[in-house]
Amino acid sequence: MLVRPAEKSDVPALLDLYQHLSPGDASPELADAERIFDQLSAYSGSMIALCEVDGTIAGSCVLVVVPNLTRGGRPYALIENVVTHRDFRRRGIGRQILDFAVNAALQAGCYKVMLMTGSTRPETHAFYRSAGFEPSKTGFQKRQLEARREA
């Protein structure tokens, strides 16, 4: 098991992996996805963290480091799109990816790391708690796309 930052060459496999997050969700064309990957990579400290198992991308999350004028100018981080391939679940991959992303955020000087989940499943909430996240804020959204439905 290898946890590392994604490279541009990983984009096609990531697009396939995201179908395990939102089955049937529209994927961008490869050229557009690679451009988006470059945009994300341009933000200092931001990345897609992934876990590779025997050459297969088994899970990932997106880490975005946001510059900030409060907290002494220390940035904060957001984690989004946490996903593990169906065939690799319950092996500790999600935890490894989150730990990797959180450590990267701390190395970037972030004073906090936030994530939100649309899941209502108690086991999902327990997973995030076991990874050190606490439900300490209330989230609000305005959406242009419908929220993902749990399978």
N, C-alpha and C positions, 0 to 999 in steps of 0.2 A: 504494500500500500504506500503510495507516494502522494503527498499533498504538496501542491505547488501553485504558483500563479499561472494562469492560462496564458498561452501564446496564441498569436494570430492563427497559426496552423490548427489550433484546437476548435476554431469556430464551427466548422461543420458538425463535429461531434457534440458540441454544446447545443447546437440547434436541435439535434436529435434528442439529447438528454432532456431539454425543456418540454418535450412532449410527455414526460413523466410527471411534470409539474402541472401542466394544463393540457391534457389530451385534446387534440383537435384544434388547438390554438394556432392562429396564423403565424407563420415564421417569415422573417424578412428574406428577400433574395440574398444569396451568399455575398455578393459585392456590397450590398447595403449593410449586412451584418458585420462584415469586415471593417467597413467605414465606422460603424457604431463602436466596434471594439477599439479602434484607434482613438476615437473620441474619449471613451472611458479611460483608456490607458494614459491619455494626456493629463488627466487630473492627478496631481501628485499624491501618492499613497493609495490611489484607487486601483482596483483589480477585480478580476474574476478568479476566485480561489477554486481549485478543483482537486479531486482525489482520483488518482489513476490506480486501477487494480488490474494487474496482468495486461497492461496496454489498453484497457478500456476505461473511458471516463465514467466513473461510477457515481459522482456527485459533484455539486458545486454550489457556490453562493457568490453574490456580487457584493463587493465592499466599495462604498463611496466615501471618501474623506472630504468633508466640507469645511472650507475656511470659515473663520468665526471671529467676530470682534468682541465677544464677551469671554469670560473665563481667562482673562489675561492674554487673549488672542489665540488660545489653544483651539484646534479644530475639533470637530466631533465626527462620528462615523455612522453610516447607515448600512445595514445588511439587508439585502433583498434577494428574492428568487432562490431561496434555499431549497435544494432538490437532491434526492438520491434516486438513482435508477431503481425501478421496482425489483430487479433481480439481485440487488445488492443491499437491500434494507435490513436493518437490525444487526448490522455488523460493526457499528461504531463510526461509520464513515461520516455521517452528518456531524457528529461531535468533533471529529478530527478537523473537518473543514471549518466549523465555527471557531474552534480554538485557534487555528491558523489565521483566520481573518481577524479575530480579536487581537491576537498578538501583533499582527501587521498594523492594526489601527493604533495600538499602544506605542509601537515603535515610531509611528508617524506623529506622535504627540497628542493624540486624541484624549480628551478628558472623559468621554463617554462613547459607548457604542449602543446604538438602538436598532431594534428590529420590530416589525409588526407581522402578525399572522392573521390571515382571514379565516383560519381554521377554527372550528368550534369543538374539535375533538379534544377530550381531556388528555389523551396520550400525546398529542402534539404539544399542548401547553406544558405537560410534565417534562417532555423532552427539552424544551427551551429552558425551563427552570433548572433541570439537571445540568445544562450547559452553562449555568451561572447567570442567566437572564431573569429579571424579576418584572412582574406586571405592575410597574410603578407609575405609568402615565395613561391618559385616555387619548385614544387616537381618533381623528376625524379625517374624512376624505371628501373630495369632490372628484368624481370620476367621469371620464369620457367613454371608457370601455366598461362593460359589465364586469362585476367582480367574478373571479374564478369560482366555480362550483366544485365542492368536494365530491369525489367519486365514492 
